[in-house]
């Protein structure tokens, strides 16, 4: 697989606890909708379910489920921020 077919993934807070890491490089051969990719992450780490409660940022921009993750992107996964 060529280097361009990878994405850098950053995990924060509870997500990092469940994945056991704060960072990993994972293969991504073709552009993939963020929601589909997020579901594949939950398939790998079922304790993160449901996927709908997680948030994504692609290249430091908040992302919707329909946004595409492309090879070479940086993806951050985090819980919604709560305030008080």
Buried (B, 14 or more C-beta within 10 A) or exposed (E): EEEEEBBBBBBBEEBBEBBEEEEEEEEBEEEBBBBEBBBEBBEEBEEBEEBEEBBBBBEEEEBEBEBBBBBEBBBBBBEEEEEE
